[in-house]
Amino acid sequence: MGEVIDPGFVPSNEERARVHAAMKEAGRFFRAELLRATADWPGQFLKERGLESSADPGATWRVGYAPDSYSRLTDHLQKQGFDFATLIRAGLMTWTNEGAPIDRHRDQIMFVSRDAQLELVSFVGIDRDGRVASQAPPTAAHHPSNGLVGLYDQLDLLEAGATPVIVDKLTDALAIEELSRATTKEHVGIPLAESPLSSAQARMLARHSETDHAIVMIPPERAGRERAIGASLDLALFFDRIRIIPLPPDDAMSTLTHSPRERQTMLTYLSLAKPLIGHQDGVNDNGTQHTSLEIDDPGPGLGL
C-alpha cells in the first residue's frame, strides 16, 4: 500500500480545499516546467515515442515535468502561501533523514490523476525509461485507488461513445488517445500506471462512458498480465462487454503512431480484440496460484 500520511487525520472542508488548491498549482508548475524542458530528456522522450504534441500548449493531456531539483516545487508553493502541512497532506513534499523539506517527485514526467468529481488529486511520475518512479501516497484527503489518469483529458471522446482501452503504461494510453483523435475517435487510452485497477476506478470509468464496451490489453510479462486480468474482471462488473488483446513480447504501442501506416496497424490491432468469456483460477505445478482467461476464437496474431 505504500506510505500513508496522517492516517488518523480527518481534514476539514477548508483544509481539503487547500490541498486541492496546492495540487492545482503544482499541476500548473509541472506543466510550465515541461514546456521549458522540451529540448531536454522529457522532450526527447516524448518525441521518440511520437508523443511530442502532448507538450504543445493546447494539448488535451496536461502532462508535466518535475524538475531535477530537491525543492523547486516546494519553494514555489511556499511562495504561493502554502505551508508544509498542506504540502505533506497533498503528497507533494516529504522530509529527508536530516529533517529538510524535499519534493516528492523529481526529474520525472508527470501525469495527473483525478477523482470521481474530476478534481486534481494526485500525480504519477515516470522516469527516463517510462517506468513509474513515484506516486503520491495515500493520505487522509485522497487514496490513489480513487483516482484515474487520463479520464478528464478524454471526456469529450467518452461522451461521444468512444471505447475505453485499458493499458499498463502511461505512454501507451497517450499513444491511443493521439491515434484516436487523428483517426476514428473511437477509443480512449486509460492507463493502470503499473497498479491494479480498483472497483472504484472501474465504476468511475463506467459512469463517464456512454458505451457498454471496454478493451483490456494484456501485457506478456507476468506482473502486467496479472494486473490486466484483474482489471478485466473488475470492469466486467460495470461494462456489459469486455474484450481483450494479448500483446506480443516487447510490444510498445507508443511507437506505432509515427506514420499513417503504423497508425493503421494499431487500428487493425484494436479491431482484433476478442471477447472475454470467463476466467479460471488454478494452481501451477510449483504450487503458486494462477489465473487464466478464456478467449472466444483467438485467431492468428498480428506478428508485430
N, C-alpha and C positions, 0 to 999 in steps of 0.2 A: 504493500500500500504506500510505502514511502513516508517521508516526513510529514507529520501533522502539526500545524501551528495552533497553539492555544485551543486544544480540543474542548476545554470546558467553557470557553468564552462565547457568549451569545451577543453578537453585535446589535446595537440599536439601529433603528432606521437611519439615523443621521450618520452613524459610523459606517453602515453598509453603503450609504450614498458616497461617503468619502473614498471608500475602497474602489467603487465603480468609477469615480472621477479620476482617481490615480491610475486605474487601468486604461482609461481612455487617453489620458495624457501620455502614458507610456506607449500606447499604440501610435500616437502621433509622432513621438520621439523616434521610435523604431522605424517608422515609415520614412521620416526625413533622413535618417541615417542611411537607409538603403539607397535612396535617391542620390545621396552623396557618394556612395560606395560602388557605383556601377562599374568603375574602372578597376576595382579590386576583386578579390576572390568571389564575393557574393554575385557580382555582375557576371563574371566569367562562368561561375557555376550554373546560373540560370541560362546563360547563352548556350552553353554546351548541351543543355537539355531542351533547347528550343522554347524556353520559357521566359526569354528576356522581356517580353511585353508585360509581364507581371510587375516589372519595375517602372512601367510608364505611369505618369501621374494620374491618368484616368482609368487604370486597371480596376477590375471588379474585386479581386482579392487584394486585401490591404497587407500584403507581405511586407515585412520589415527586416531590420538588421540590428542586432545588439552588438555594439562596438567592442573591440578588443581592449577593454579598459576595466579597471577594477570598480570604479564608482561613478562613471559618467552619467548613467541614468539616475542613480541615487542623488547625485549632486544637482542634476537638472530638476528632479521632482521636489527636492528641498527648496530650491529657489522658487518653485511654484506654490510653496506653502504647505507641502505635505510632510508630516512628521514621520519618524522612524516606525512608530507603532502602526500607522496606516500602511506603510510600505511592506512591513513584515506580514500584516494580515492579508495584503494583496498578493503575497508570494513573489514580490519583485526584488526583495532585498534579504540578505542573510548576514551572519556575523562570521568573521574569521576567528580562529582559535585565540587570537590576541584581543578579540572584542572590537575589531574595527568593522564598520559597515561596508558591505560589498554587494555589488549587483549579482543577482542570482544567475542571470543569463549574460554570457559574454562570448563574443566572436561567433555568433550563430545567426542564421537566417530564421526569422521569427514568423510564426503563424498564429492567427487569432482564433480563440475558442469563445463561443457564445452560448448562453443558456437558453432555456425554453422561452424566455421573454426577449431573446435576441440581444441581451446585454453582453458587452465585452467583459468576460470574467476570468480569462486565463490566457496564457501563451504557451506554445510548444516550440522549442528551438531545435534546429538540425545543424550538424557540423559540416565540415567540408566534404565529407563522404556521403552526405544525405541521410545520415543516421540520427535518430532522436538523441540529442545531447542533454537536454534539460526540459523539465515540465514543472510548472508551478505545483507545489504540494497541496494536499487537501487543507483547507482552512475552515474556520467557523463560518465564513461567508460564502464558500464555494467548494465543491468537490469536482475534480476533473471528470468523473463519470457522468456529471450532469450537464456537460457542455459538448458542443460539436464544432470541429473545424470545417469551414467551407460551406456551411448551411446558409448563413446570411448572404454570402457572396454570390449564391446561385439561386436565390429565392425566385427571381423572375423566371428562370427556366423550370424550376419545380412547379410553380403556379401555372405554367403553361403545359404541364403534363410530362415533363422530362423524367426519365427513369434514373433513380439513384444507382450509382455504381460504386460498390464498396471496395476500396483498395487498402493495402497495408501502408504504403509510403505516401507521405505528404506531397512529394513532387509528382507522383503518378496521378493524384487527384487533380492537381493543377493542369497536367497534360490533358486529361479527359475533358476538363472544362474548356480549355482553349480549343481543343479539337471540336467539341460540340458547338461552340459559338461560331466557329469558322465553317461548319458544315451543316449538319441536320438539326442542331439544337434539341436533340432528343435524349441527351444524357447529362448527368452531373456527376462529378467525382467527389466522393466522401471518404476521407482517409481515417483509418483506425489509428494512425500515428504510432504503430507498434504497440498498441494497448488493446485489451479486449473491449468489445462493444458491450455497453450496459443496456439493460432493458429500458432505462430512462432515455438513453440516446436513440434507441430504436423507435421508441414512442414519439420522441421529438421529431425525428425524420419523417415518420408516417403522418404526423399532424400537419406538417408543412408540404406534403406531397399530394398531388392531385391524381396520381396513378396508384394502382394496387400492385405494381411490379417493382422488383428490386433485383439487381445483379450483384453477385459477390465474386470477386476474382480470388482464386485460391493459389497462393504462392507455393513454390515447390519445397521450400525449406520447412522443417518441422514446426518451428515456433510460429511462423506466419500462417502456415496451414491450419494449425490448431486455433489461432485467433479467427481466421476466416470461417472455419466450420462453426465455431461458437457464434459468430455474427450471423451466419445463415439461420441458425436455429432461433436466435432472439428476434431476427427480422420476421421470421415466419409467424410470430405471434401478432404482428401488426400489418403485414402485407400478405395478400392472398396468393401471389405468385412469386416465388423466389427462383432465380436462375443462377447458375454458377459457370465460371470459366476457369478450369485448371490451367495455370500458367506453366509454360515450359521453363527449364532451368535457365538462369542468367537473363531472364526477360526483364527489360526496363521500359515500361510504356512511355516514359517521358522522353525517350529518344526517337519516338515514332511520329513526331509532329513537325519535322523539318520540311518535308516536301509533300506535294499533293499525293504522290504515290504512297508514301508512308502513312499519310492520313487515311487513305482508302484502305490500307492494310488493317489499320486499327478499327475502322468501321466494320470491315468484314469480320474481324476478330470478335467484336461486340455482338454481331449478328449470330454468332455460333454458340451463344450461351445456351446451356442445356438445363432443363427443369431439375430442381431439387425435389426428389420424390420421397426422401426419407433418410434416415441415418441409422447406423448400427454401432453399438458400443461393444467392445470385446477386450480380450487380454492377449497381448503378444506372447511369443514364445519365451521372451525374457521376463515375463511376469508383469510388465507395465501395461496400463490400460490404453486403449486406442479408440479413436472414433473414425468411422469411415462414412463416406457419402455414397448414396446410390444415385446414379445419373441416368436419365432416360435416353437411350440411343446416343452414346457419346460421340460416335463417328470419328473420322480422322482428324488429327491435329493440323495446325497451320504450318508447322515446321518453321516457325520464326526463329 
